[in-house]
């Protein structure tokens, strides 16, 4: 019997609902924030804490060739029980450093009534349909948040829990047919290093990241991404005796930021609009640094943004003799659209799996990127499937239990659809 709102029989649905919830609650309690200032790989040793847990659990679930690497990966092979086409599933264990991920206390808000949710550890913080209109779609559901002082970590521990729950489901219900499935958990995705040093020999031809948001979403396009560092070199002098002598690097940095287009910031753009984002400022009179990310869906438009950054820096330098300003950049990842379009079968299987899970398919472009962005550029087409979380990188981050269940169901159907080349 298939229960209401499920695409699978009641015993399988019940197993998934309990298993995915317990795994997610367990994983969120492990601190795994990455660190953009670190030079190690992974950037924080605590990411190994969760990777180690996952490796042990995969082994207990009967996975083969389980490896936990020093550079922050866990690989595992789920043996086939049917001659289906192999595919891969990926998620990242790190959480964003934008908010604290220490001592996360996940809360289950059962039978959500559509009202305002409060947070016990910060009475000033609330979550409502005004903050996240999607909440109204989950009235009667179980909503999971943190306690108010931290992010929840649904990005991407929801994806991790869903993949692990799918593995457990395949083991518990061997009548669910699937080919070989390669599982890979990465670290440092939040700081742009998720696939640095990945062992490509462990990757099948087709991959899927479980790192999206609203149920039913399939992301096959992403931002083109540039990381930019602008350094301002000045000359510090005692302020009481600095007439004609001081060259204030911090002031130049401020002028530079003010020169950027005010209508092209993250908070003023949406849809397919790109932006300039100042992510970090440090400095003093002698030396100041502005770190930025530039985002657009077309690389040519991002290069135009880079030229504007260079022009703004040069103009400040020209107006202030003695100042030295340098601009450096890295191409962090590129839009995966064109490469994915060469592999329509990968996209079609994901679309069919989402539909079979009883969801309306929402194909969209990511205003960001995933590990799949870089993997696709490496020749491994990797669309991004929803994981269910919303308000990522925020203390208001939340996820509905039904969203995680639907994600696991989607994986089950995805395995079934890998039957033809």
C-alpha positions in Angstrom: 0.0 0.0 0.0 1.3 3.5 -0.9 0.4 6.0 1.8 -1.0 9.5 1.0 1.7 11.9 -0.2 4.2 9.1 -0.8 5.3 7.5 -4.0 6.5 4.4 -2.2 4.7 1.7 -0.1 3.9 2.5 3.5 6.7 0.3 5.0 9.4 2.0 2.9 7.9 5.4 3.5 7.8 4.9 7.2 11.4 3.7 7.3 12.7 6.7 5.3 10.8 9.2 7.4 12.3 7.9 10.7 15.8 7.1 9.3 16.3 10.5 7.4 15.1 12.4 10.5 17.4 10.7 12.9 20.4 10.9 10.7 19.9 14.6 10.0 19.5 15.4 13.7 22.6 13.4 14.5 24.7 15.0 11.8 23.7 18.6 12.5 25.1 18.3 16.1 28.6 17.8 14.7 30.4 21.1 14.1 31.8 21.2 10.6 32.2 24.9 9.5 34.9 25.5 6.9 37.4 28.4 7.2 38.2 30.6 4.2 41.4 31.8 5.9 42.9 28.4 6.4 45.6 26.9 4.1 45.0 23.3 5.1 42.8 20.8 3.2 40.2 20.4 4.6 40.3 23.9 6.0 39.1 22.7 9.5 40.0 19.4 11.1 36.5 19.1 12.6 35.1 18.2 9.2 36.9 14.9 9.6 34.6 14.2 12.7 31.6 13.9 10.5 33.4 12.3 7.6 34.7 9.6 10.0 31.1 8.9 11.3 29.9 8.6 7.7 32.7 6.2 6.8 31.8 4.0 9.8 28.1 4.1 9.0 28.6 3.2 5.3 30.8 0.2 6.3 28.0 -0.9 8.7 25.5 -0.6 5.8 27.5 -3.0 3.7 29.1 -0.5 1.4 32.3 -1.6 -0.4 35.7 0.1 -0.8 34.9 2.7 1.9 37.8 5.2 2.1 38.1 8.3 4.4 41.0 10.3 3.0 43.3 12.8 4.8 42.3 15.6 2.3 38.7 15.5 3.3 36.7 13.0 1.2 34.8 9.8 1.9 34.2 7.4 -1.0 32.1 4.3 -0.9 30.6 1.9 -3.4 27.0 0.5 -3.0 27.1 -2.8 -4.9 24.5 -3.4 -7.6 21.6 -5.8 -7.2 20.6 -5.3 -10.8 22.4 -4.6 -14.1 21.4 -0.9 -14.1 23.7 1.9 -15.2 26.1 3.1 -12.4 25.7 6.7 -11.1 27.1 8.8 -8.3 25.6 10.8 -5.4 27.4 13.6 -3.7 27.0 16.1 -0.8 29.3 18.2 1.3 29.8 18.0 5.0 31.0 21.5 5.8 28.7 24.4 6.8 29.1 28.0 6.0 31.4 30.1 8.2 28.9 33.0 7.8 27.2 32.0 11.0 28.2 29.9 14.0 27.9 26.2 13.6 29.1 25.4 17.1 26.9 23.4 19.4 23.9 23.3 17.0 20.7 22.3 18.8 18.1 21.1 16.3 14.5 21.6 17.2 11.5 19.7 15.9 8.4 21.9 15.5 5.7 19.3 14.9 2.3 20.0 13.3 3.4 23.5 12.2 0.3 25.8 12.3 1.5 28.5 9.9 2.3 31.0 12.7 5.4 32.7 13.9 8.1 30.5 15.2 10.3 31.7 18.1 13.8 30.5 19.1 14.5 29.6 22.8 18.1 30.7 22.7 17.4 34.1 21.2 14.0 35.6 22.0 14.5 38.4 19.6 14.7 36.0 16.6 11.6 34.8 14.8 10.7 32.9 11.7 7.5 33.5 9.8 5.9 33.3 6.4 7.0 36.9 5.9 10.7 35.8 6.3 10.2 32.6 4.2 6.9 32.5 2.2 7.6 28.8 1.5 6.6 28.0 5.1 2.9 28.2 4.1 3.4 25.1 1.9 4.3 23.0 5.0 1.4 23.7 7.4 0.9 20.5 9.4 4.4 19.3 8.7 7.3 19.0 11.0 9.6 22.0 10.7 13.2 21.7 11.9 15.3 24.7 12.9 18.2 25.4 15.2 17.7 27.0 18.6 18.5 30.6 17.6 22.3 31.0 18.1 23.5 29.0 15.1 22.6 28.0 11.6 21.0 24.6 11.3 23.3 23.1 8.8 20.7 21.8 6.3 23.2 23.1 3.7 24.3 20.4 3.2 23.7 18.0 6.0 20.2 17.4 4.6 21.8 16.2 1.4 24.2 14.0 3.4 21.4 12.5 5.5 19.3 11.9 2.4 22.0 10.0 0.6 22.8 8.0 3.7 19.1 7.2 4.2 18.8 6.1 0.6 21.7 3.7 1.2 20.0 2.4 4.3 16.8 2.0 2.4 18.3 0.0 -0.4 19.9 -2.3 2.2 16.6 -2.7 4.2 14.5 -3.3 1.1 16.5 -5.3 -1.4 13.6 -5.6 -3.8 14.4 -2.0 -4.7 16.5 -2.5 -7.8 19.6 -0.4 -8.5 22.9 -0.6 -10.2 26.3 0.3 -8.7 26.1 3.6 -6.8 29.2 5.6 -6.0 28.9 7.8 -2.9 31.2 10.7 -2.4 31.1 13.2 0.5 33.3 16.3 0.2 34.6 19.1 2.5 35.1 22.8 2.0 32.4 23.3 -0.6 31.3 26.4 1.1 34.6 28.1 0.5 35.0 26.9 -3.1 37.3 24.0 -2.6 34.9 21.0 -2.5 36.5 19.0 -5.3 40.1 20.1 -4.9 42.1 16.9 -4.9 39.1 14.6 -5.7 40.0 11.1 -6.9 38.4 11.1 -10.4 39.0 7.3 -10.6 36.2 6.9 -8.0 33.7 8.9 -10.1 31.2 7.3 -12.5 30.2 9.0 -15.8 27.0 10.5 -14.3 26.7 12.2 -10.9 24.1 14.1 -8.9 24.7 16.5 -6.0 22.0 16.6 -3.4 22.5 20.3 -2.5 19.4 22.2 -3.7 16.6 23.8 -1.9 12.8 23.6 -2.4 11.3 20.2 -3.1 11.1 19.5 -6.8 13.9 21.7 -7.9 16.5 20.5 -10.4 19.3 23.0 -11.0 21.2 22.6 -14.3 22.7 26.1 -14.5 24.7 28.2 -12.1 26.6 31.4 -11.7 30.0 32.0 -13.3 32.1 32.9 -10.3 35.1 35.2 -9.8 36.9 35.8 -6.5 38.6 39.2 -6.3 41.1 40.6 -3.8 41.9 44.3 -3.9 44.8 45.5 -1.8 45.5 49.1 -0.9 49.0 50.1 0.2 49.4 53.5 2.0 51.6 55.2 4.5 50.8 55.6 8.1 51.9 58.7 10.1 50.9 60.1 13.5 47.5 61.8 12.7 48.5 65.0 14.6 51.5 65.4 12.3 50.2 63.8 9.1 49.5 66.9 6.9 50.9 66.1 3.4 52.4 62.9 4.6 49.6 60.3 5.4 48.4 58.0 2.6 45.3 56.3 4.2 44.8 52.9 2.7 41.6 52.2 4.8 40.1 55.4 3.4 40.9 54.4 -0.2 39.2 51.0 0.4 36.1 52.8 1.6 36.1 55.1 -1.5 36.5 52.0 -3.7 33.5 50.3 -2.2 31.4 53.4 -2.6 32.3 53.5 -6.3 30.7 50.1 -7.0 27.2 50.1 -8.5 24.7 50.3 -5.7 22.0 48.6 -7.7 24.2 45.5 -8.4 24.5 44.1 -4.9 23.2 40.7 -3.7 20.5 42.4 -1.7 19.3 44.4 -4.8 19.4 41.7 -7.4 17.4 38.5 -8.2 16.6 36.0 -11.0 19.3 36.2 -13.6 20.8 39.5 -12.4 24.5 39.4 -11.4 26.2 41.3 -8.6 29.3 42.7 -6.9 29.5 41.4 -3.3 32.0 42.7 -0.8 32.5 39.8 1.5 35.3 41.0 3.8 37.2 44.2 4.7 40.3 44.4 6.8 43.0 47.0 7.2 44.4 50.3 8.6 46.3 53.3 7.3 49.2 51.3 5.9 47.4 48.4 4.4 43.8 47.4 3.6 42.2 44.5 1.8 38.8 44.2 0.2 37.7 40.7 -0.7 34.9 40.3 -3.2 32.9 37.8 -5.2 31.6 38.7 -8.7 28.7 36.7 -10.0 26.8 36.5 -13.3 25.4 33.7 -15.5 27.6 34.7 -18.4 31.4 34.7 -18.1 31.7 37.7 -20.5 29.5 39.7 -18.2 31.6 38.7 -15.2 34.8 39.9 -17.0 33.0 43.2 -17.6 32.5 43.4 -13.8 36.1 42.7 -13.3 37.1 45.5 -15.6 34.9 47.9 -13.6 36.7 46.8 -10.4 40.0 47.5 -12.0 38.9 50.8 -13.3 37.6 52.0 -10.0 40.8 50.9 -8.3 43.0 52.7 -10.9 41.0 55.9 -10.6 41.5 56.0 -6.9 45.2 55.4 -7.3 45.5 58.1 -10.0 43.8 60.6 -7.7 46.1 59.8 -4.8 49.8 60.0 -5.6 51.8 57.6 -3.4 49.0 55.1 -3.1 49.4 51.6 -4.6 46.5 49.4 -5.4 46.6 45.8 -6.7 43.7 43.7 -8.0 44.0 39.9 -8.3 41.3 37.4 -9.1 40.6 33.7 -9.5 38.0 31.9 -11.6 36.2 29.9 -8.9 33.7 28.0 -11.1 31.8 28.3 -14.3 28.2 28.0 -15.5 27.5 24.3 -16.0 24.7 24.9 -18.5 26.4 24.3 -21.8 28.2 21.1 -20.7 25.1 19.6 -19.1 23.1 20.2 -22.3 25.4 17.8 -24.0 24.1 15.0 -21.7 20.3 15.2 -21.9 19.9 11.7 -20.5 21.4 12.7 -17.1 18.9 15.6 -16.8 16.0 13.5 -18.1 16.5 10.8 -15.5 16.5 13.4 -12.7 13.4 15.1 -14.0 11.6 11.7 -14.2 12.7 10.7 -10.7 11.4 14.0 -9.2 8.1 13.6 -11.0 7.8 10.0 -9.8 8.3 11.2 -6.3 5.0 13.1 -6.7 6.5 16.5 -7.0 6.1 19.3 -9.5 9.4 19.7 -11.3 11.0 23.1 -10.9 14.0 23.4 -13.2 16.0 26.5 -12.3 19.3 28.2 -12.3 21.3 28.4 -9.1 22.2 31.9 -7.8 25.4 30.3 -6.6 27.3 27.1 -7.3 27.8 23.5 -6.1 30.5 20.9 -6.3 28.7 19.9 -9.4 29.6 23.1 -11.1 33.3 22.2 -11.2 32.7 18.5 -11.7 30.7 19.3 -14.9 33.6 21.4 -16.1 35.9 18.4 -15.5 33.7 16.2 -17.8 31.4 14.7 -15.2 27.9 16.0 -15.8 26.4 16.7 -12.4 23.0 18.4 -12.1 21.9 19.5 -8.6 18.8 17.9 -7.0 16.9 19.5 -4.2 17.7 18.7 -0.6 14.9 20.7 1.0 16.5 23.4 3.2 15.7 27.1 3.0 17.2 30.3 4.3 20.7 28.8 4.1 23.6 30.5 5.9 21.1 32.0 8.4 20.1 31.5 12.0 16.6 31.2 10.6 17.6 28.3 8.4 14.9 25.5 8.3 13.8 22.4 6.6 10.5 20.4 6.6 10.7 16.7 7.4 8.6 15.8 4.3 11.2 17.5 2.1 13.9 15.1 3.2 11.6 12.2 2.7 10.8 13.3 -0.8 14.5 13.7 -1.5 15.2 10.1 -0.5 12.2 8.9 -2.6 13.7 10.8 -5.5 17.0 9.0 -5.1 15.2 5.6 -5.0 13.4 6.5 -8.3 16.6 7.9 -9.8 18.2 4.5 -9.3 15.3 2.8 -11.0 15.5 5.2 -14.0 19.2 4.3 -14.6 18.2 1.4 -16.9 19.2 2.6 -20.3 22.3 4.2 -21.7 
